[in-house]
Amino acid sequence: MGLYDKYARLAGERLQFSDNGLTPFGTCIDEVYSATEGRIGNKKVILAGTNNYLGLTFNHDAIAEGQAALAAQGTGTTGSRMANGSYAPHLALEKEIAEFFNRPTAIVFSTGYTANLGVI
């Protein structure tokens, strides 16, 4: 059995969903109100699948610190650490995290996916 044959049934089921206007992977959240509430179309909805575990998305202190960091550091690192090296503020953050958790070192990843890869 080929790879496409193996998943043909699942592809057919997905097509049935999309033919009926149900596209769970293509849902557009039009507006986010808080860590747990948003709007899809004209309906207010509960956001149960966000990664906003600490509820910092709309925290005023976090927003102010983020804006200050953007003004001072710009919008990105212009490349990966592997290609360009590490920025001093990132190393300082990792040192602070390591000290907080009483560990010799720490590393910060930009996404959950890369954190999982780092564990592997």
C-alpha positions in Angstrom: 0.0 0.0 0.0 1.4 3.4 -1.0 1.5 6.4 1.2 -1.3 8.2 -0.6 -3.4 5.0 -0.4 -2.8 4.8 3.3 -4.3 8.3 3.9 -7.0 8.3 1.2 -9.8 7.6 3.7 -8.7 10.5 5.9 -8.4 12.8 2.9 -11.9 11.9 1.9 -13.2 12.6 5.4 -11.5 16.0 5.4 -13.1 16.8 2.1 -16.5 16.0 3.5 -15.9 18.5 6.3 -14.7 21.2 3.9 -17.6 20.6 1.5 -19.9 21.4 4.4 -18.1 24.6 5.4 -16.2 23.1 8.3 -12.5 23.9 8.0 -10.9 23.5 11.5 -7.5 24.1 10.0 -8.6 27.2 8.1 -10.5 29.0 10.9 -10.0 32.7 10.8 -10.1 34.4 14.2 -11.1 37.9 13.2 -10.3 39.6 16.6 -8.8 38.5 19.9 -10.2 40.2 23.0 -8.3 38.5 25.7 -6.3 35.3 26.5 -9.5 33.3 26.3 -12.0 35.3 24.1 -12.2 36.2 20.5 -14.5 36.8 17.6 -15.1 34.7 14.5 -17.4 36.4 12.1 -20.1 38.0 14.2 -19.8 35.4 17.0 -17.9 35.9 20.3 -16.0 32.6 21.0 -13.9 31.0 23.6 -10.3 30.5 22.6 -9.4 27.1 24.1 -6.4 26.3 22.0 -4.1 29.2 22.5 -0.5 29.1 23.8 -1.2 32.1 26.0 -0.7 30.0 29.2 0.2 33.0 31.4 -2.4 35.4 30.0 0.3 37.9 29.0 -1.1 38.7 25.6 -2.9 41.9 26.8 -0.9 42.5 30.0 -0.1 46.2 30.1 3.3 45.7 31.7 4.3 43.1 29.1 3.1 45.3 26.3 5.1 48.3 27.6 8.2 46.1 28.0 7.7 44.7 24.5 7.4 48.1 23.0 10.5 49.3 24.8 12.4 46.3 23.5 11.2 46.9 20.0 12.4 50.5 20.1 15.8 49.5 21.5 16.5 46.2 19.6 14.3 46.3 16.5 11.9 43.7 15.3 14.1 40.7 15.0 17.6 39.2 15.2 18.0 39.1 11.4 18.8 35.5 11.5 19.2 32.3 13.5 21.7 31.9 16.3 23.3 29.1 14.3 24.0 31.4 11.4 24.6 34.7 13.2 25.5 34.0 16.8 23.7 35.1 19.9 22.6 38.6 21.0 23.9 39.8 24.4 20.3 40.3 25.7 19.4 36.7 24.8 22.4 35.5 26.7 21.6 37.7 29.7 18.0 36.4 29.7 19.3 32.8 29.7 21.7 33.5 32.5 18.9 35.1 34.6 16.6 32.1 33.9 19.4 29.6 34.9 20.0 31.5 38.1 16.3 31.7 38.9 16.0 27.9 38.6 19.4 27.3 40.2 20.7 25.5 37.1 24.1 25.9 35.5 22.7 27.0 32.1 19.4 27.6 30.3 18.4 28.1 26.7 15.4 30.0 25.3 13.7 28.8 22.2 11.4 31.0 20.0 8.7 28.4 19.6 7.3 25.3 21.3 8.4 23.3 18.2 12.0 24.3 18.5 11.9 23.7 22.2 10.8 20.1 21.6 13.5 19.7 19.0 16.0 20.9 21.6 14.9 18.2 24.0 15.3 15.5 21.4 
